């Protein structure tokens, strides 16, 4: 059970015009701008739900995910995940969650993937028998057999992403956060990743929260969509419900519909 | 302890792979060692009595320093920690159920130990086989050797906990080059890396020997050569323990502060 109430987060960003004289001026006085990344975000997610979190670049998707993972501390508001506040009980909280940050890597660059997995096993203290079982299952489903002995630096993006997802599931988390897990993947890898996540949710009841810009991810995976823009939750409902909002939307592809929504909300 | 041992192990494995870097390092250390010893030899030739350390002590000091360079030099740097802060991959380290300070401490010590393990044997072997005045001598007694091991371990702790402060400063400055350059030059000079501390003029030396830097390579190297022995050695070890505690405490406190205001760079 995930519950966010009135979560706010602002970042202070240094701003200045380009150019030499401005750069010199900035040596003496800096201008900062407060960017309101999250402005009163509230929602609830039940156990076993699969939720798509969408919105344009810079809307606050990743910030929300990072708050729910205990990486960032919000300015105000509350967040409770299985009864814990992520940033206050970070270590107990992160033991129960898995995270994939699609734009970063958790694998050690120069050693075989299997060594990185071993470290993750040590960190989460997964016992031998259940580790073997989980690893075998992940190896089979994500087709990792050939690549476990390869150093991460030699993997293709699709291979690496499959390893990243496996790495985030080695400790069998109850909740899985996926921050753009299909970014840059080819069609085959995308489909493989989607099928895997779908199965994981159906069989293990893992709660999945997914951010993506790929509407096919959303169509394939999630029953519920949260639309965020300029730091606020704008819509909360199923894809079908979103399509029913206006008569034109019925003939649109999901992609066009989302673009229309972004225009409608001017985000 | 298992998670931290896992990190130690993987960092060790990772550092062991860079054979070419180790060979280049060994070559550099030989060249540097000979250069320093020849320079000292020229000075000693004018008046051996004018120096605070016997020539054989100075020779052992230099060879030992070159063999274990990776353990004690402040300019030696764990790039992975620095880049995880400045690039934002720290997000992944924060979703692990492990204490980040302890984790980085293990990682940095493993890196130093692995690199020292790769490099020390050939240097020590040659240093023990060289012709007489340039040969490295054995420690004066077994007891003294035991003190050396103890002091070397404490010295590694002091060096790593001091570098932790520099890594933590990256949370606030983002660019490692400035802080790193200043601290490396200053602390290596005050630790006796450029010239051993007994060569410092008397009033300066009295102060410098109390600073945390004197608890770095200065102690183990001089204990090995017998330059510091008996009650002086015990007092030195106590001072090392004191500085280690202080630096650990300072690191813990600043880390706590830094993590509360963490910002993940790059989205």
HADDOCK unambig.tbl for C-alpha pairs under 7 A between the chains (distance, minus, plus):
assign (segid A and resid 69 and name CA) (segid B and resid 95 and name CA) 6.39 0.50 0.50
assign (segid A and resid 70 and name CA) (segid B and resid 95 and name CA) 6.91 0.50 0.50
assign (segid A and resid 71 and name CA) (segid B and resid 91 and name CA) 6.17 0.50 0.50
assign (segid A and resid 71 and name CA) (segid B and resid 94 and name CA) 5.76 0.50 0.50
assign (segid A and resid 71 and name CA) (segid B and resid 95 and name CA) 6.79 0.50 0.50
assign (segid A and resid 72 and name CA) (segid B and resid 262 and name CA) 6.46 0.50 0.50
assign (segid A and resid 73 and name CA) (segid B and resid 260 and name CA) 6.61 0.50 0.50
assign (segid A and resid 91 and name CA) (segid B and resid 97 and name CA) 4.43 0.50 0.50
assign (segid A and resid 91 and name CA) (segid B and resid 98 and name CA) 6.47 0.50 0.50
assign (segid A and resid 92 and name CA) (segid B and resid 97 and name CA) 6.80 0.50 0.50
assign (segid A and resid 94 and name CA) (segid B and resid 95 and name CA) 5.48 0.50 0.50
assign (segid A and resid 94 and name CA) (segid B and resid 96 and name CA) 6.03 0.50 0.50
assign (segid A and resid 94 and name CA) (segid B and resid 97 and name CA) 5.74 0.50 0.50
assign (segid A and resid 95 and name CA) (segid B and resid 96 and name CA) 7.00 0.50 0.50
assign (segid A and resid 95 and name CA) (segid B and resid 97 and name CA) 5.53 0.50 0.50
assign (segid A and resid 104 and name CA) (segid B and resid 89 and name CA) 6.28 0.50 0.50
assign (segid A and resid 106 and name CA) (segid B and resid 92 and name CA) 6.26 0.50 0.50
assign (segid A and resid 110 and name CA) (segid B and resid 14 and name CA) 6.68 0.50 0.50
assign (segid A and resid 111 and name CA) (segid B and resid 14 and name CA) 6.26 0.50 0.50
assign (segid A and resid 119 and name CA) (segid B and resid 6 and name CA) 5.34 0.50 0.50
assign (segid A and resid 119 and name CA) (segid B and resid 7 and name CA) 6.40 0.50 0.50
assign (segid A and resid 119 and name CA) (segid B and resid 10 and name CA) 6.91 0.50 0.50
assign (segid A and resid 122 and name CA) (segid B and resid 2 and name CA) 5.95 0.50 0.50
assign (segid A and resid 122 and name CA) (segid B and resid 3 and name CA) 4.78 0.50 0.50
assign (segid A and resid 122 and name CA) (segid B and resid 6 and name CA) 5.67 0.50 0.50
assign (segid A and resid 123 and name CA) (segid B and resid 3 and name CA) 4.00 0.50 0.50
assign (segid A and resid 123 and name CA) (segid B and resid 97 and name CA) 6.85 0.50 0.50
assign (segid A and resid 123 and name CA) (segid B and resid 98 and name CA) 6.84 0.50 0.50
assign (segid A and resid 124 and name CA) (segid B and resid 97 and name CA) 6.64 0.50 0.50
